[in-house]
Amino acid sequence: MRILAGDIGGTKTSIAIFEVNNTELEVVAEEKYSSCEYDSLNAIVEKFLKTQKAIPQWACFGIAGPVRNGIVKTTNLPWIVDAQEMADKIGFKKVWLINDLEANAWGVPALQEMDFFILNKGRADPEGNAVIISAGTGLGQAGLYFNGKELCPFASEGGHSDFSPNSDLEIALLQFLKKRYKTESHVSWERVISGMGIENIYDFLCDYRNVKSSEYLIEKIDKGDKATAISKAAKDGRCPICSETLKIFVHLYGAEAGNHALKIMATAGLYIGGGIAPKNLEQFKNSIFMDSFCNKGRMKDILQNIPVKIILNQKTALYGSAIYAGLEVNR
């Protein structure tokens, strides 16, 4: 069957038509769009379909935001997406909306060994649960529970839970962010583990260390994305504050990944999605992430045995949306 699938993020939107047979997928057509250049998801889908000879009967979109009754208000975009409205307007027989991290989880079975970088081999429990955490434009989290036969994905908005500092420096970071986001009722994990998180940590360190950005970094920031410029300067060894920023970022990423794994008892494994980890593998290869991940006192032994894998394939959520729709059609 042919499925139109989408991975809808705060920065980019990927749309594709797949020929779907369980977890076997064949790409028929695929395009990427800059999300912020459009006022709705419908506008992107309609533009994509104008280049196609036929409209698939079914569509599924993994979207960054909480889905309720087929409707989602996107977290990092000014969109409200309504599945039934889209189906009626465009002509789909059925449209499904799922959380983007749930889509990532559904896409994992379609991946190959080469699509992962193993941080910790561990000892997977064949009857355990698993989790996925993903830092990109925002911070997504999802779980996979074992139902007695297989792992079943479910959505979460854990990235918006309270950031919990665990050192004097992190307490100072929290205080800095409370002032920066004073109109909000709390500081979430997404404010420190995401693209904006890299920027926030960097700005905090400049203030805390009383250091100004170098001309080199200012020039790079002016030419592109600030978080990317900070990450590159850290990798190139051009900026001590940038290097410290990435170390703190990876440390906090590991800490919250460990929290997520404990809450779900993810003895079958942790998957790290999103675009930041694959682009900064060297920062994750050292012990910072895993030390923070395992640093849970009496629960350390459990966490040390959890397999930890970085997803390298950036189409995982797109695959997952297609797989989910295929399963729903066959129910």
ChimeraX attribute file (.defattr): number of C-alpha atoms within 10 A of each C-alpha:
attribute: neighborCount
match mode: 1-to-1
recipient: residues
	/A:1	13
	/A:2	21
	/A:3	26
	/A:4	28
	/A:5	30
	/A:6	31
	/A:7	30
	/A:8	26
	/A:9	23
	/A:10	19
	/A:11	15
	/A:12	14
	/A:13	22
	/A:14	22
	/A:15	22
	/A:16	22
	/A:17	25
	/A:18	24
	/A:19	18
	/A:20	20
	/A:21	14
	/A:22	16
	/A:23	19
	/A:24	14
	/A:25	17
	/A:26	13
	/A:27	13
	/A:28	13
	/A:29	15
	/A:30	14
	/A:31	12
	/A:32	15
	/A:33	15
	/A:34	14
	/A:35	19
	/A:36	16
	/A:37	10
	/A:38	14
	/A:39	13
	/A:40	15
	/A:41	19
	/A:42	18
	/A:43	10
	/A:44	20
	/A:45	19
	/A:46	13
	/A:47	11
	/A:48	18
	/A:49	18
	/A:50	10
	/A:51	9
	/A:52	12
	/A:53	7
	/A:54	8
	/A:55	16
	/A:56	20
	/A:57	15
	/A:58	22
	/A:59	27
	/A:60	26
	/A:61	30
	/A:62	29
	/A:63	27
	/A:64	27
	/A:65	25
	/A:66	18
	/A:67	20
	/A:68	12
	/A:69	9
	/A:70	15
	/A:71	18
	/A:72	20
	/A:73	17
	/A:74	19
	/A:75	15
	/A:76	15
	/A:77	18
	/A:78	13
	/A:79	16
	/A:80	14
	/A:81	20
	/A:82	20
	/A:83	20
	/A:84	17
	/A:85	15
	/A:86	19
	/A:87	18
	/A:88	12
	/A:89	10
	/A:90	13
	/A:91	14
	/A:92	18
	/A:93	12
	/A:94	18
	/A:95	22
	/A:96	22
	/A:97	26
	/A:98	26
	/A:99	29
	/A:100	31
	/A:101	33
	/A:102	28
	/A:103	31
	/A:104	32
	/A:105	30
	/A:106	25
	/A:107	22
	/A:108	20
	/A:109	15
	/A:110	15
	/A:111	17
	/A:112	9
	/A:113	8
	/A:114	9
	/A:115	16
	/A:116	19
	/A:117	17
	/A:118	15
	/A:119	20
	/A:120	17
	/A:121	13
	/A:122	17
	/A:123	14
	/A:124	18
	/A:125	15
	/A:126	14
	/A:127	15
	/A:128	19
	/A:129	24
	/A:130	28
	/A:131	29
	/A:132	30
	/A:133	26
	/A:134	27
	/A:135	23
	/A:136	20
	/A:137	22
	/A:138	25
	/A:139	27
	/A:140	29
	/A:141	27
	/A:142	26
	/A:143	27
	/A:144	24
	/A:145	19
	/A:146	17
	/A:147	11
	/A:148	9
	/A:149	8
	/A:150	13
	/A:151	19
	/A:152	15
	/A:153	22
	/A:154	18
	/A:155	20
	/A:156	19
	/A:157	15
	/A:158	17
	/A:159	24
	/A:160	17
	/A:161	12
	/A:162	13
	/A:163	19
	/A:164	15
	/A:165	14
	/A:166	10
	/A:167	9
	/A:168	9
	/A:169	13
	/A:170	16
	/A:171	13
	/A:172	15
	/A:173	19
	/A:174	22
	/A:175	14
	/A:176	19
	/A:177	20
	/A:178	15
	/A:179	11
	/A:180	13
	/A:181	13
	/A:182	11
	/A:183	8
	/A:184	10
	/A:185	8
	/A:186	15
	/A:187	21
	/A:188	19
	/A:189	22
	/A:190	22
	/A:191	23
	/A:192	26
	/A:193	31
	/A:194	25
	/A:195	23
	/A:196	19
	/A:197	22
	/A:198	25
	/A:199	23
	/A:200	22
	/A:201	26
	/A:202	24
	/A:203	21
	/A:204	20
	/A:205	21
	/A:206	16
	/A:207	12
	/A:208	13
	/A:209	10
	/A:210	8
	/A:211	11
	/A:212	12
	/A:213	14
	/A:214	12
	/A:215	9
	/A:216	12
	/A:217	18
	/A:218	14
	/A:219	12
	/A:220	17
	/A:221	15
	/A:222	10
	/A:223	10
	/A:224	10
	/A:225	12
	/A:226	19
	/A:227	22
	/A:228	17
	/A:229	21
	/A:230	25
	/A:231	23
	/A:232	20
	/A:233	20
	/A:234	21
	/A:235	16
	/A:236	11
	/A:237	12
	/A:238	15
	/A:239	19
	/A:240	10
	/A:241	23
	/A:242	29
	/A:243	21
	/A:244	15
	/A:245	25
	/A:246	24
	/A:247	17
	/A:248	21
	/A:249	24
	/A:250	22
	/A:251	22
	/A:252	24
	/A:253	28
	/A:254	22
	/A:255	24
	/A:256	20
	/A:257	26
	/A:258	26
	/A:259	17
	/A:260	23
	/A:261	26
	/A:262	17
	/A:263	11
	/A:264	16
	/A:265	20
	/A:266	26
	/A:267	24
	/A:268	24
	/A:269	26
	/A:270	27
	/A:271	26
	/A:272	25
	/A:273	28
	/A:274	27
	/A:275	18
	/A:276	20
	/A:277	20
	/A:278	19
	/A:279	14
	/A:280	16
	/A:281	14
	/A:282	10
	/A:283	21
	/A:284	21
	/A:285	14
	/A:286	11
	/A:287	13
	/A:288	19
	/A:289	24
	/A:290	23
	/A:291	16
	/A:292	18
	/A:293	25
	/A:294	22
	/A:295	18
	/A:296	16
	/A:297	7
	/A:298	8
	/A:299	12
	/A:300	14
	/A:301	12
	/A:302	17
	/A:303	24
	/A:304	19
	/A:305	18
	/A:306	24
	/A:307	21
	/A:308	26
	/A:309	19
	/A:310	23
	/A:311	26
	/A:312	20
	/A:313	17
	/A:314	15
	/A:315	16
	/A:316	25
	/A:317	30
	/A:318	28
	/A:319	31
	/A:320	30
	/A:321	31
	/A:322	34
	/A:323	27
	/A:324	25
	/A:325	25
	/A:326	23
	/A:327	13
	/A:328	11
	/A:329	12
	/A:330	8
	/A:331	5
